[in-house]
């Protein structure tokens, strides 16, 4: 299983996104894709249509994983371990969900998540492709 960060959910509904091919390759290889409730909430902030939401739901197989007490505690530790960076708490929460499930988080925002790797995050790096 691979947890998708919000930027990849947005790529799924962005016409011409080169990252759709990466996600398609994972699916063809039999990977299950999931998102944390935090990344899902960020995606739902939109804008997107009902059809786009349905398409993304289909790709992730409805796997929106709850954010629970264990993940909240892990997110708080990550926030403190990485310098209490303003605006980073949602990234800490997304990372903690993947960490608690023992799976990588896939993102194009490498600088937002690389700081969590020394603390146990598995990171699936998705290269940003120039348009």
CORDA-V15177 format. One record per residue. RES is the residue in one letter. PHI is phi in degrees with one decimal (* if undefined). PSI is psi in whole degrees, -180 to 180 (999 if undefined). D_CENTER is the distance of its C-alpha to the mean C-alpha in Angstrom with 2 decimals. Layout:
res: [RES/RES]
phi: [PHI/PHI]
psi: [PSI/PSI]
d_center: [D_CENTER/D_CENTER]
This chain:
res: [X/X/X/X/X/X/X/X/X/X/X/X/X/X/X/X/X/X/X/X/X/X/X/X/X/X/X/X/X/X/X/X/X/X/X/X/X/X/X/X/X/X/X/X/X/X/X/X/X/X/X/X/X/X/X/X/X/X/X/X/X/X/X/X/X/X/X/X/X/X/X/X/X/X/X/X/X/X/X/X/X/X/X/X/X/X/X/X/X/X/X/X/X/X/X/X/X/X/X/X/X/X/X/X/X/X/X/X/X/X/X/X/X/X/X/X/X/X/X/X/X/X/X/X/X/X/X/X/X/X/X]
phi: [*/-126.4/-86.7/-93.6/-77.9/-56.0/-61.8/-77.7/-63.8/-64.4/-57.8/-62.4/-110.0/-103.1/-57.7/83.1/-63.3/-69.6/-80.4/-61.0/-64.1/-64.1/-65.3/-60.2/-63.0/-61.1/-64.1/-64.6/-82.3/90.9/-69.8/-90.2/-110.1/-146.1/-138.9/-76.0/-59.1/-69.3/-63.9/-63.4/-61.7/-60.0/-61.8/-65.5/-63.4/66.1/-82.5/-161.7/-91.5/-60.8/-66.8/-66.0/-60.9/-62.9/-64.9/-67.0/-57.9/-65.1/-63.5/-88.7/61.2/72.4/-83.5/-108.5/-90.5/-58.5/-103.6/-116.4/-60.0/-61.6/-69.3/-61.7/-65.8/-64.6/-61.5/-64.2/-60.8/-59.9/-59.7/-73.2/-62.0/-105.4/91.3/52.6/-65.2/-55.1/81.2/-100.6/-63.6/-65.0/-64.8/-60.8/-68.8/-63.8/-62.1/-64.6/-62.1/-63.3/-63.4/-62.8/-86.2/69.3/-127.8/-76.2/-103.0/-100.2/-154.1/-94.5/-87.0/-59.8/-64.4/-74.3/-117.1/-60.2/-66.4/-89.1/-58.2/-61.9/-102.6/114.3/-70.9/-89.5/-118.7/-98.2/-79.9/-112.8/-67.7/-77.1/-103.5/-67.7/-78.5]
psi: [144/130/131/135/164/-38/-32/-30/-42/-40/-34/-26/13/113/129/5/127/-15/-12/-36/-37/-47/-42/-41/-40/-45/-43/-28/-1/9/139/137/146/169/153/157/-28/-50/-37/-43/-43/-44/-43/-17/-17/-165/147/160/169/-37/-40/-42/-44/-39/-44/-40/-40/-43/-40/3/27/10/84/110/131/154/114/-175/-42/-43/-36/-42/-41/-42/-40/-42/-46/-41/-44/-42/-29/22/15/43/123/134/4/-2/-37/-36/-39/-40/-42/-45/-42/-35/-47/-42/-45/-34/-7/32/160/154/132/131/156/-17/68/-40/-26/-25/-19/-31/-15/-15/-45/-15/8/-3/133/127/125/102/126/116/139/130/129/138/999]
d_center: [11.70/8.39/5.04/3.16/1.83/5.15/7.35/7.12/7.85/10.55/11.72/12.49/14.97/16.27/19.55/20.09/16.63/17.13/13.56/14.46/16.69/14.10/12.28/15.87/16.91/14.40/15.69/19.22/18.91/18.22/14.61/13.14/9.67/8.04/5.71/6.84/9.68/8.67/5.80/8.44/11.11/10.03/10.04/13.28/14.83/15.55/17.81/17.58/20.20/20.60/20.65/17.35/15.73/17.66/16.61/12.84/13.85/15.94/13.47/11.25/14.65/14.25/12.01/10.63/11.07/13.26/13.11/16.44/18.98/18.02/14.46/16.12/18.53/16.11/14.22/17.75/18.77/15.97/17.00/20.59/20.24/18.65/21.27/20.29/18.91/19.31/16.29/13.85/13.73/10.60/8.79/11.01/10.09/6.33/7.83/10.68/9.28/8.30/11.64/13.64/12.84/13.62/10.95/8.95/5.40/5.70/6.12/9.45/9.76/11.29/13.62/11.21/9.99/13.15/15.15/13.48/14.51/18.12/17.21/15.73/12.06/11.73/10.04/9.85/11.15/11.25/14.40/15.03/17.94/20.82/21.97]
